[in-house]
Amino acid sequence: MAAVLVYLTASGGAVDDVSLQALALGAQLASGDAVHALVIGDEAAAGGLGPWGASTVHVARHDALGTTAPDAAARILDDLAARLGVSVVIGPGTDTGNTVIARAAARGGVPFAANCTGATAGNPITVTRLRWGGSLLEEAAIHADRAMLTVAPHSVAARQTGGVAAVETFTPELDPADLVVRAVERIPAANGGVSLADARVVVSGGRGVGSAQGFAPIEELAGLLGAAVGCSRAVTISGWRSHTDQVGQTGTKIAPELYIACGISGATQHLAGCKGAKKILAINKDPEAPIMSAADFVVIGDLHQVLPAISAEIRRMRGA
Ligand SMILES: Cc1cc2nc3c(=O)[nH]c(=O)nc-3n(C[C@H](O)[C@H](O)[C@H](O)COP(=O)(O)OP(=O)(O)OC[C@H]3O[C@@H](n4cnc5c(N)ncnc54)[C@H](O)[C@@H]3O)c2cc1C
């Protein structure tokens, strides 16, 4: 048993799925001991977290917390962990989660294990974590009074176990130095509002798409399916799409119901980002492409013919 603090990220009054997954690992590690959760700024998101495993939700409220400020978040997390005397701090293994937990670990001088897929309480705590883009699973023992971990997205299922959480609001101590690094502007993604990380269907294009304009049939199909558009690194390096669309080891890791990979060869670093998909449909001219062995369904052909045909059939079936 170990008292645990889980850092949750939230927006628009709701905690995101990856944070609920981190909370599930926290509840498992605590095994009956206190599961503290921290929400920064977004007070509306603090309700309803008891069933997801939290025993107390701490809400940090401060006038300066209207924007993303990783050093401020790290200080709040580190101070709260010390005040509560917890032995484990967990966060979501997203860009934000890893950034904040790494900074908090550096502040507190404690070890940080990123991208864990599981952990066992004890002294030392043992963790399993993804290395080398997911091609290696590492078992590690953390010898420390306090360990900090992040949970690889979609490797632990969020679980409703019942329960009611107390909500405690506090005003953290912050200095101007904590707010030097902060987001000054937010540019909405040009994807019609479906986020790549949370989309149930992702239609993704690789070098085989040929150009930025070549993404038109991918966007058309994504629009029909209510899907997000993704891409490979060959595409972002070519400047055809922004890095926020990249799936893979150095992009976003996703676990949709369906991943449609068009003109993507299936390099290890790409598969590291999409192997959590429940089903993969590969559309590729090359029957020997590595993606074929990772796929559940394959269409061997030119994506510029296959995709318009799929979209036309969907329209026909919908009578549009
Ligand atoms: C440290 C590191 C990190 C990396 N991180 C990532 C990452 O996060 N994400 C990522 O994607 N990559 C990553 N890479 C790059 C990765 O190794 C591959 O180079 C990249 O994924 C290849 O992209 P691709 O599949 O689009 O291109 P290619 O490998 O060139 O494949 C193109 C495919 O398109 C097919 N094709 C061509 N024309 C058509 C057509 N008209 N119709 C149908 N099929 C067609 C071809 O048969 C081929 O299979 C990383 C590499 C390194 C070294």
The ligand as a MOL file (V3000), in Angstrom:
LIG
                    3D

  0  0  0     0  0            999 V3000
M  V30 BEGIN CTAB
M  V30 COUNTS 53 58 0 0 0
M  V30 BEGIN ATOM
M  V30 1 C 14.1980 8.3620 -34.0960 0
M  V30 2 C 13.1370 8.2110 -35.1450 0
M  V30 3 C 11.8340 8.5250 -34.8230 0
M  V30 4 C 10.8320 8.3790 -35.7700 0
M  V30 5 N 9.5250 8.6900 -35.4210 0
M  V30 6 C 8.5690 8.4720 -36.3280 0
M  V30 7 C 7.1880 8.7040 -35.9840 0
M  V30 8 O 6.8470 9.1530 -34.8890 0
M  V30 9 N 6.2520 8.4670 -36.9160 0
M  V30 10 C 6.5550 7.9820 -38.1700 0
M  V30 11 O 5.6340 7.7900 -38.9760 0
M  V30 12 N 7.8380 7.7780 -38.5050 0
M  V30 13 C 8.8380 8.0140 -37.6360 0
M  V30 14 N 10.1240 7.8180 -38.0100 0
M  V30 15 C 10.4050 7.5690 -39.4520 0
M  V30 16 C 10.1880 6.1240 -39.8750 0
M  V30 17 O 11.3670 5.3790 -39.6540 0
M  V30 18 C 9.8250 6.0590 -41.3700 0
M  V30 19 O 10.8520 6.6800 -42.1140 0
M  V30 20 C 8.5070 6.7260 -41.7330 0
M  V30 21 O 7.4830 6.2510 -40.8720 0
M  V30 22 C 8.1530 6.3970 -43.1760 0
M  V30 23 O 6.9770 7.0610 -43.5280 0
M  V30 24 P 6.0230 6.4770 -44.6550 0
M  V30 25 O 5.5740 5.1230 -44.2780 0
M  V30 26 O 5.0020 7.5160 -44.9190 0
M  V30 27 O 6.9860 6.4690 -45.9190 0
M  V30 28 P 7.6490 5.2630 -46.7110 0
M  V30 29 O 8.3790 4.3610 -45.8110 0
M  V30 30 O 8.3890 5.8700 -47.8420 0
M  V30 31 O 6.4080 4.4350 -47.2680 0
M  V30 32 C 5.5330 4.9060 -48.2540 0
M  V30 33 C 4.5560 3.7720 -48.5720 0
M  V30 34 O 3.5770 4.2620 -49.4610 0
M  V30 35 C 3.2820 3.2200 -50.4100 0
M  V30 36 N 2.7180 3.8960 -51.5850 0
M  V30 37 C 3.3440 4.7160 -52.4440 0
M  V30 38 N 2.4850 5.2320 -53.3360 0
M  V30 39 C 1.2590 4.7080 -53.0190 0
M  V30 40 C -0.0590 4.8590 -53.5560 0
M  V30 41 N -0.2870 5.6940 -54.5950 0
M  V30 42 N -1.0710 4.1640 -53.0030 0
M  V30 43 C -0.8550 3.3240 -51.9520 0
M  V30 44 N 0.3860 3.1450 -51.4000 0
M  V30 45 C 1.4190 3.8470 -51.9150 0
M  V30 46 C 4.6050 2.5140 -50.6220 0
M  V30 47 O 4.3760 1.1910 -51.0990 0
M  V30 48 C 5.2010 2.5520 -49.2220 0
M  V30 49 O 4.8620 1.3770 -48.4920 0
M  V30 50 C 11.1400 7.9470 -37.0790 0
M  V30 51 C 12.4730 7.6350 -37.3920 0
M  V30 52 C 13.4490 7.7460 -36.4360 0
M  V30 53 C 14.8580 7.3950 -36.8130 0
M  V30 END ATOM
M  V30 BEGIN BOND
M  V30 1 1 1 2
M  V30 2 1 2 3
M  V30 3 2 2 52
M  V30 4 2 3 4
M  V30 5 1 4 5
M  V30 6 1 4 50
M  V30 7 2 5 6
M  V30 8 1 6 7
M  V30 9 1 6 13
M  V30 10 2 7 8
M  V30 11 1 7 9
M  V30 12 1 9 10
M  V30 13 2 10 11
M  V30 14 1 10 12
M  V30 15 2 12 13
M  V30 16 1 13 14
M  V30 17 1 14 15
M  V30 18 1 14 50
M  V30 19 1 15 16
M  V30 20 1 16 17
M  V30 21 1 16 18
M  V30 22 1 18 19
M  V30 23 1 18 20
M  V30 24 1 20 21
M  V30 25 1 20 22
M  V30 26 1 22 23
M  V30 27 1 23 24
M  V30 28 2 24 25
M  V30 29 1 24 26
M  V30 30 1 24 27
M  V30 31 1 27 28
M  V30 32 2 28 29
M  V30 33 1 28 30
M  V30 34 1 28 31
M  V30 35 1 31 32
M  V30 36 1 32 33
M  V30 37 1 33 34
M  V30 38 1 33 48
M  V30 39 1 34 35
M  V30 40 1 35 36
M  V30 41 1 35 46
M  V30 42 1 36 37
M  V30 43 1 36 45
M  V30 44 2 37 38
M  V30 45 1 38 39
M  V30 46 1 39 40
M  V30 47 2 39 45
M  V30 48 1 40 41
M  V30 49 2 40 42
M  V30 50 1 42 43
M  V30 51 2 43 44
M  V30 52 1 44 45
M  V30 53 1 46 47
M  V30 54 1 46 48
M  V30 55 1 48 49
M  V30 56 2 50 51
M  V30 57 1 51 52
M  V30 58 1 52 53
M  V30 END BOND
M  V30 END CTAB
M  END
